[in-house]
Amino acid sequence: MRVNYQEKWNRRHGEAQDLGSPAQVLLRNLHLLPKSGRALDLACGRGANALLLAEQGLETHAWDFSSVALQCLETFATQRGLEVQVENRDVLASPPEPQSFDVILVSFFLERKLAPYLVKALRPGGRIFYQTFVRDVYLERGPSTPEWRLEKNELLELFRDLDIHYYREDGQAVSVPTEISDLALLVASRREGACH
Ligand SMILES: C[S@@+](CC[C@H](N)C(=O)[O-])C[C@H]1O[C@@H](n2cnc3c(N)ncnc32)[C@H](O)[C@@H]1O
């Protein structure tokens, strides 16, 4: 039976009580954001990261294919007096256009075939902030499907054409429970003048 993921996500976002928390990869690396520019929260969910990007003064876009999540994000943005341009968009069918963003944030969303599109979507000097679950788990949280978890060093491999500024992988070897247990976090940028 084919799973309708869009319906599944609408249901999950509808059941959620709050906005959720911003991604650790962003919270720990706010100093690596540019002072201005165009930012994308890709597969944004209810948009805690988009709101944080907008708060930092970036022109923020937030894409997801869950209308429920986007409605929720719009409500929170209005409440906080922030501007976020939301778009109901299937990011696999319509990835971001080449050289269209200075910042791309991806949190808890793993579609490996999108990686080359994300690299190309960065403007020269643009940065990607990425975090999601690894397979080498300590706390055993996150998706049960191994395909939706990263192999060791996999983010480094997926974004090998970029310059790495920050990388951290907290799997079993770290074995201290923290908010980044079972996660890999990466910040990397496209070289000025690079033509991927
Ligand atoms: C685990 S949630 C993460 C949400 C948010 N990034 C966060 O960190 O809280 C995954 C999100 O991806 C969205 N999603 C899944 N497949 C998608 C697709 N093909 N196009 C757009 N959004 C998608 C879901 O609707 C859901 O909001």
PDBQT file of the ligand as one rigid body, heavy atoms in Angstrom, charges set to zero:
ROOT
HETATM    1  C1  LIG A 201      10.272  15.792  10.543  1.00  0.00    +0.000 C 
HETATM    2  S1  LIG A 201       9.414  17.169   9.870  1.00  0.00    +0.000 S 
HETATM    3  C2  LIG A 201      10.605  18.442  10.119  1.00  0.00    +0.000 C 
HETATM    4  C3  LIG A 201       9.996  19.789  10.168  1.00  0.00    +0.000 C 
HETATM    5  C4  LIG A 201      10.961  20.930  10.499  1.00  0.00    +0.000 C 
HETATM    6  N1  LIG A 201      12.006  21.048   9.515  1.00  0.00    +0.000 N 
HETATM    7  C5  LIG A 201      11.537  20.759  11.881  1.00  0.00    +0.000 C 
HETATM    8  O1  LIG A 201      12.754  20.619  12.023  1.00  0.00    +0.000 OA
HETATM    9  O2  LIG A 201      10.768  20.766  12.839  1.00  0.00    +0.000 OA
HETATM   10  C6  LIG A 201       9.533  16.851   8.123  1.00  0.00    +0.000 C 
HETATM   11  C7  LIG A 201       8.756  17.863   7.291  1.00  0.00    +0.000 C 
HETATM   12  O3  LIG A 201       9.000  17.596   5.907  1.00  0.00    +0.000 OA
HETATM   13  C8  LIG A 201       7.808  17.862   5.194  1.00  0.00    +0.000 C 
HETATM   14  N2  LIG A 201       7.925  17.152   3.905  1.00  0.00    +0.000 N 
HETATM   15  C9  LIG A 201       8.102  15.826   3.716  1.00  0.00    +0.000 A 
HETATM   16  N3  LIG A 201       8.222  15.550   2.400  1.00  0.00    +0.000 NA
HETATM   17  C10 LIG A 201       8.119  16.744   1.749  1.00  0.00    +0.000 A 
HETATM   18  C11 LIG A 201       8.164  17.120   0.376  1.00  0.00    +0.000 A 
HETATM   19  N4  LIG A 201       8.355  16.217  -0.598  1.00  0.00    +0.000 N 
HETATM   20  N5  LIG A 201       8.025  18.425   0.057  1.00  0.00    +0.000 NA
HETATM   21  C12 LIG A 201       7.823  19.361   1.037  1.00  0.00    +0.000 A 
HETATM   22  N6  LIG A 201       7.771  19.065   2.346  1.00  0.00    +0.000 NA
HETATM   23  C13 LIG A 201       7.923  17.771   2.704  1.00  0.00    +0.000 A 
HETATM   24  C14 LIG A 201       6.701  17.374   6.106  1.00  0.00    +0.000 C 
HETATM   25  O4  LIG A 201       5.459  17.945   5.830  1.00  0.00    +0.000 OA
HETATM   26  C15 LIG A 201       7.234  17.802   7.468  1.00  0.00    +0.000 C 
HETATM   27  O5  LIG A 201       6.758  19.069   7.831  1.00  0.00    +0.000 OA
ENDROOT
TORSDOF 0
